[in-house]
Amino acid sequence: LRIMAGKVKWVTDIEKSVLINNFEKRGWIQVAENEDWNFYWMSVQTIRNVFSVETGYRLSDDQIVNHFPNHYELTRKDLMVKNIKRYRKELEKEGSPLAEKDENGKYIYLDFVPVTFMLPADYNLFVEEFRKNPSSTWIMKPCGKAQGKGIFLINKLSQIKKWSRDSKTSSFVSQSSKEAYVISLYINNPLLIGGKKFDLRLYVLVSTYRPLRYKLGFCRFCTVKYTPSTSELDNMFVHLTNVAIQKHGDDYNHIHGGKWTVSNLRLYLESTRGKEVTNKLFDEIHWIIVQSLKAVAPVMNNDKHCFECYGYDIIIDDKLKPWLIEVNASPSLTSSTANDRILKYNLINDTLNIAVPNGEIPDCKWNKSPPKEVLGNYEVLYDEEMAQSDGTERELRARPGQPTGLKGSRARDSGKPVLTTWK
């Protein structure tokens, strides 16, 4: 008989008030990392050390951490694309209806990542693709960096040739000092609001590889009106929505920080484009999230001591098609505005309620499916066991014009969102 439950002992190497206030509100006890701890909210560098073979660190049953050991399979730009490409090929081999293609050989349902190549490895493939459509713009990003660092746009092969020492053979020679880049077709017809480009940041909590969805998220706006004009290719205030970049712009608004809530975006789209189109867009966004997680599930080291809150970045084009741009492992917990602070505080609060039920000392043998009452602003997006017992498989071909196999995700008559299982 336990008379008094012990207090959770926490450590973090990310000194952010939205985290620390949440731990303190629960009455948890802060300890040093070399003491006995139960809960460690750590940076991606620290997780690398904890799970590295050299340290030989073993987590005990009463310890949990906020990253999977190889989370980078989804959060490194090159690996995410590689895993999604592999997933499509496997579904194709199995003859899955999800891998269906149209008459031009494009995936009907799995075409949600812009055409992407790795440099230097795919240089020749990239050149071939570039020549097919020489008026296109491409965006280059270093594989391992965040917050918009090292990103640039190109629309001429010569801009990339300066990368290569040997332009005579037109083969891409990589100096060892050059890091790997991904180069993707730039979405140059983004949906604009008030003439400005924006993207959607959604939070997805994976407790095991059975994800939940965070409904709040927010849209990040650029501060300068968008123009596809090539003369503005190096004006990152036009093209990149990262707050780390936008806050240096002259027109940055420090009160709302260039952010809207997702529910505001939804209301705006419903009023300008209609409810049905908006519902379809959000269905497709959730579909993308589930498919991207399924793509990495086979390679993900699903350690029972881990959970992860990913930050998904989605861009919507002017045809209302969503594109997955990237997934972040350590979505920023810095608050740029008061609303931002509240959103992130609530995000951490909901995450902790699910990851550490009742604020009790963790136990890895817990059932990882939380009861509905602790979900907060999360909504169950996909639960494999539910999906299988539900016979969702049978409905796979039942809804033409929708991403296949989506179960009606909204009780359309009642207008209220309902919990859904997805295939």
N, C-alpha and C positions, 0 to 999 in steps of 0.2 A: 504494500500500500504506500503510494507516494503522498506524503502529507502536503509537501509544497513543491510545486514544479519549479525546477531551476530556471534561471533567466538565460536567455540566449546571449552568448558572448560574440560581439561582432568586431570585424576589422575592415577598414577600407583604405585603399591607396589613392582614392579619388576624393579629394577634399571638397565635396559639394554640399551646400546646405540642404538641398532637397533630399539628399540621402540621409545626412546626419540627423536632420529634424525628424525623419521617419523612424530612425532607430531609437532616438531618444523618446519620442512619443510612445513607443511600445515599452519603455522602461528597460530596454536591453542594455547590456553592459559592454562598454568599449574595452578591448584588451589589445595588447601589442601582438604583432604577427608571429612572434616566437613563443607566445603563450598558447594555452588551449583555446581555440576559437570554434564556434559553430557555424558562423556565417561570414563569408568574406566576399565583399563586393569589390572585384579587382579589375585592373586595367588589363588589356590584352597582352601586354608585356609580361605581367606577373603570371598570367595563366600559363604562358609558355614555359616559365620556370617551374611552376607547380607540377605540370605534366611532363616535363622533359625527362628523358631516360636517365640523364646524368644525376639529377637530384634524387631520383628514386623515392620521391615523396609519396606516401600513401595516405589517402584521405580516409578517415574513419567514418563509421555509419552515422555519426551525429554531426557531420560537416557538409555544408553545401556551398557551392560557388556559382557565380552568375555567368559562366561561359562554358560551352562544350570545348573539350581539348582541341579539336580541330575545326572550330567554328569558321576558320578562314576558307573552308571549302565553299561556303556561301558568301563570305564577306570580302574575299579578295576578288577584284573585278575579273581577272583572267580565269580563276578557278570556277567562279559562278557560271560563266559562259560555257566553259569546258563541260561542267557537270550537266548543264541544261542540254547542250548538244548531244551528250552521251545518252541522256534520258530519252530524248526524241528518237535516237537511233534504236534504242532498246525497244521502245513501244512499237516502232515501225516493224522491227524483226518479229515481234509477237503478233503482228497484224492487228494491233489495237485500233479501234475507231478513233481514238484521240489523235493518232498520228496521221490522220487523213490529210491529203494534199489537194490543192485545186489544180486546174488545168495548166497553170504556169509553174507547177512544182513547189508552190508555197504551202507551208503548213496552214491549215484552216484554223486550228484551235491553239497550236503551240507556237504561233508566231507572235511572241510578246517581248522579245529582246531585239533591239535594233541590230542589223547586220554588223558583226564584230569580228575583228581579227586580232591575233597576238603579234606584237612586234618585239623582237626581230623575226620570230619563227615563221609567221605567215606572210612575210613581206611580198613574195611573188603572187600569192593568191590575192592579196589586197590590191596590188597594182592592176591585176586582171579585172577585178570588180570595179575599181576606180575608172578604168578606161571604158567600161560599159556605160557609165553615166558620169561623164567628165564635169558636169555642172554641179555635182553634189558637194555638200560640205561634210567634213568628217571631224569628229572630236577625239583628241588624243589625251589619254589619262594614264599617269603612272599607276602600275598595278597595286602598289602597296600604300598609297597616300590617301589622306582624307581632307575634308573641308576645302575642296576646290584647289588644293596645291598642285602646281605643275601641270595644269590643264591648258591645252590650247586648241584652237580650231584651224583646220587647213582646208583649202579648196584647190590647191595646185600640187602636183607631184613634186615640183621643185622644192616646196617647203619641207618636204620630208627627206628629200635627197641630201640636204645639208647634214642629216643624221648619218648618212652613209659615206664612208671614206671613198668607196670605189664606184663612182656613178657610171663609169664606162661599161661595167658589166651589168649595171642596174641591179646587181644582187645586193642584198642589204647586209653590210658588214657591221657586226656589232662590236663595239669596243667593250671590254669587260666593265669599264666604268659606267657604261650606259645601262640604265635599268630597263626592265621589261615594261612595255606600255601595252594598253589595249587601244585599238582605234575603232570607233563605231560610227556608223552613219548617223549624222546629226539630225535630230527630229526638227526640221526647219519650218514645220507648220504647226507649232504648238497652239493649243487653245489659249486665247488671250482673254484676260478680264481687264477692262479699262485700258486696253492696249498693252498690257504687261504680261510677260511670261510668268508662270508659276509652276511649282511641282507639289506633289502630295507626299507628306511624310506620315507613314502609318507605322504603328508599333505592333509587333507581333510577338507574343510570348509563347515560347515553346517549352513546355514542362518536361515532356519527353518528346519524341517526334510525333506528338498528337497536339497540334497547335490550337491556340486560342487567338482571338483577335481583339485588339484594342480599338475602341470605336472613336476615340477622340482625335488623335493625330492632328496635323494642321497643314495648311497650304503655305508655302513660302513664296513670296512674290519678289520679282526683280524690281529695282527702284527706277529703272529707266525703261521707257517704252520700247517694245521689241521691234526690231526690223531685221528681215532676212538679208538686208543689203550687205554685200561682202565687204564694204568699206568699214563696217563695224565689227569685223571678225575678232579684233583683239580687245573689244570693249566688254570685259567680263561682267560689268553691271547689267548688260543687256542679256547675256546668255546663261550665267550661272546663278542659281537661286540660293546658294549657300549663304547662311547668315554671316558666317565668318568673313565673307567677301562683301556682302551687301551693306553691312553696317558701316563700311568706310565710304559709302556713296553719299554725295551731297544731299540726295533726296530721301535718305533713310529716315523712316519715322520711328522715333524712339519710344513712342507710346504703344503702338500696336506692333512695332517691329516687322512690318511687312508680312504679318501672318493673319490667316483666317482659320477658324476651326473647320473641320471637315463638314460639320453639320451646316455651317454657313455656306460652304461651297455647294452642298447638296441642295439647299434651299434656292440658291442662285440659279443652279442648273435646272431645277424643277420649274422655276418661274420663266426661264428664258428658252429652255429646250423641251420642257414637258417631263412628266413624272416617269413615263414608261422608258424613255431614252435614258433618263438618269438612273433608274433602277438597273437597267441593262448594263450601264457603265460600271456601277458598283459591284454587280454580280461578276463582271469580267475581272475587276480588280481583285476580288477575293479569290477567284479562280486562279489568277496568276500567282498569288501568294501560295496557295495550296500546291500548285504544280511545281513551283520553285523549291518548296520544302521537300516534296516527294523526290525531286531530282537529286537532292543531296542526301536524303535519308539513308540510302544504301552505303554511302562512304562515311557517314557521320559516326563518330565514336560516341555512341549514346550512353555516356557515363551516368550512372544513377545519382551521382553527387551534383549533377549540373542542371541548370535551366538557362534560358537565354531570352533576353528581350532585344529583338532585332529592330532596326529602323529601316523600313522599306521606302525607297524613293521612286515615285511613279510620275511619269509625265503623260498628260492627256493631249492627244493631237486634236486638230480642229474638226476631225471626223468623229470625235469622241471615242477614239481607240486609245486604251491605256497601254503604256510601255513601261516595262521594268528597267530602270536605269541602274540601280545598284542596291545592295543591302549592307547596312552598317552594323558592326558588332558592338560598338560602344556609342550608341546615339548620344549626342551631346546633352549633358545635364546642366549646362550653363544656361541661366535664364537671361534672356535679353529684355524681357518686359515683365510687368506684374502678372499679366495673364499667363504668360509663358511659365512663370514660376509655379503658378497654381496648377497648370496642366501637368507639369513635370512632377510636382509633389504628389498629385493624385495618381499619376502613372506609376511612380515608385510604390505608393501606398497599395494600389491594387496588385502590383506585381508581388510585393512581399506577402500580401494576404493569401495569394495562391501558392507561392513558393514555400512559405513557412506557415502552414495552417495554424490558426489560433495563436500564433506567436510562440508556439512551443519549441522546445529543443528539437532540431530536425532529426528525422529518422529516414534513412535512405530506402527503407522497405515500405514506406508509405505508398498508399494507392495514389497515383499521380493525377487522378481525375477529380478535380475539386467540386464540392457541392455548389449548386447554382447561387446560393446566397453569398458566397465569397467572391463572385466574379467581378463585382464593381462595374467599371465601364468596359470590361472585356466581354466578349461574346464568343461562345464556342464556335469555331470556324470549321473544325474538322476533328472527328473522333473516329479513329479507324474501327474500333469495336462496334460503335453505333452504326457506322456506315455498312459494315458487313452484315450485321444482324437485321438491318433495315431493308436488305434486298435492293440497295441503290444500284447494284451492278445491273439488274434487269432493265432499269430505266435508261440505260446508257444512250440508246439511240432514239429515245422517245421525244426529244425536244429539238426539232430542227431549228436552226437559226440562233441557237443558244450554245454557249460552250457545252459540249456534250456532257450528259450525265449530271448536269446541275439539277439538284432537286429544287422545286419552286421555293425560292428562298424567302418569299415574303407572303404572308397571308394577304393577298392583294385586296381582298374585299374589306378586311378590317383596317387596312392601312398601317397595321402595327408590325414592326419587324418581329419575326419569331426566330427561335434558335434553329439553326440548320445543321444538317450533316451534308457533307459534300463528297462527291466522288472525284 
